């Protein structure tokens, strides 16, 4: 099966628990349709480069999946219809990524520099 990386942004007024529940719901749809979740990362509340629907911030989440295309289409359809999801993007990857994403690596490097 192809490997996809999906990043979606949810509204800033949602709590972390609500964002995790939304992520679990999308993950369940993928697993129910024969796929598997390779990686899930919560990037936290981040500032946008420009305003989106009068909002300045949003909760970013990364899902790396190994799933059939219809499962991804269904998740994207639900994201498109959800009022909680501001933006989403899915890309097809050649192979699964190793280790944490660049966003989390940057955060780890910054905390190590502050500790030194």
C-alpha positions in Angstrom: 0.0 0.0 0.0 1.2 3.6 -0.6 2.5 5.7 2.3 0.9 9.1 2.9 1.8 12.0 5.1 -1.1 14.2 6.1 -0.8 17.4 8.1 -3.9 19.1 9.3 -4.6 22.3 11.3 -7.4 22.6 13.7 -8.9 25.7 15.2 -7.0 27.5 18.0 -9.9 27.5 20.5 -9.9 23.7 20.7 -8.3 22.1 23.7 -5.4 19.6 23.3 -7.7 16.8 24.4 -10.2 17.7 21.6 -7.4 17.8 19.0 -6.2 14.3 20.2 -9.8 13.0 19.9 -10.1 14.3 16.4 -6.8 12.7 15.5 -8.0 9.4 17.0 -11.2 9.6 15.0 -9.3 10.0 11.7 -6.9 7.3 12.7 -9.8 4.9 13.4 -11.2 5.5 10.0 -7.9 4.6 8.4 -7.5 1.5 10.4 -11.1 0.4 9.8 -10.6 0.7 6.1 -7.5 -1.6 6.1 -4.7 0.9 6.7 -2.3 1.4 9.5 -0.9 4.4 11.3 2.9 4.6 11.1 3.4 7.9 13.0 1.3 10.5 14.8 2.8 13.8 16.0 1.2 16.7 17.7 3.1 19.9 16.8 1.0 22.1 19.2 -0.4 25.5 18.8 1.6 27.5 16.2 1.2 30.9 14.6 0.2 31.2 11.0 2.2 33.1 8.4 -1.0 34.9 7.5 -4.6 35.0 8.8 -6.9 32.1 7.9 -10.6 32.7 8.5 -9.7 35.6 10.9 -7.5 33.3 13.0 -3.9 33.8 13.7 -3.0 30.4 15.3 -3.9 26.7 15.0 -3.1 23.2 16.3 -0.9 21.3 13.9 -1.0 17.5 13.7 0.9 15.1 11.5 -0.4 11.6 10.5 1.9 9.2 8.6 -0.2 6.3 7.2 0.2 3.2 5.1 -3.3 2.9 3.7 -5.3 2.4 0.5 -6.3 5.5 -1.4 -10.1 5.2 -0.6 -9.3 5.4 3.1 -7.3 8.6 2.6 -10.1 10.1 0.4 -12.6 9.4 3.1 -10.5 11.1 5.8 -9.9 14.1 3.5 -13.7 14.3 2.8 -14.4 14.4 6.5 -11.7 17.0 7.1 -13.2 19.1 4.3 -16.7 18.9 5.9 -15.4 19.5 9.5 -15.7 23.0 11.0 -12.8 22.2 13.3 -10.3 21.6 10.6 -8.9 24.8 9.1 -6.5 23.3 6.5 -5.1 19.9 5.5 -2.7 18.5 3.0 -1.7 15.0 2.1 1.3 13.9 0.1 2.4 10.5 -1.1 5.8 9.3 0.1 8.2 6.8 -1.4 9.1 5.3 2.0 8.3 6.0 5.7 10.3 8.6 7.4 12.8 7.7 10.1 12.8 9.4 13.5 10.8 12.5 14.4 9.8 15.1 11.8 11.8 18.3 11.1 9.4 20.3 13.2 10.0 18.2 16.3 13.7 18.0 15.7 13.9 21.8 15.6 12.1 21.9 18.9 14.4 19.3 20.5 17.6 21.2 19.3 16.3 24.5 20.7 15.7 23.0 24.2 19.1 21.4 24.2 20.7 24.8 23.4 18.7 26.4 26.2 19.9 23.8 28.6 23.6 24.3 27.7 
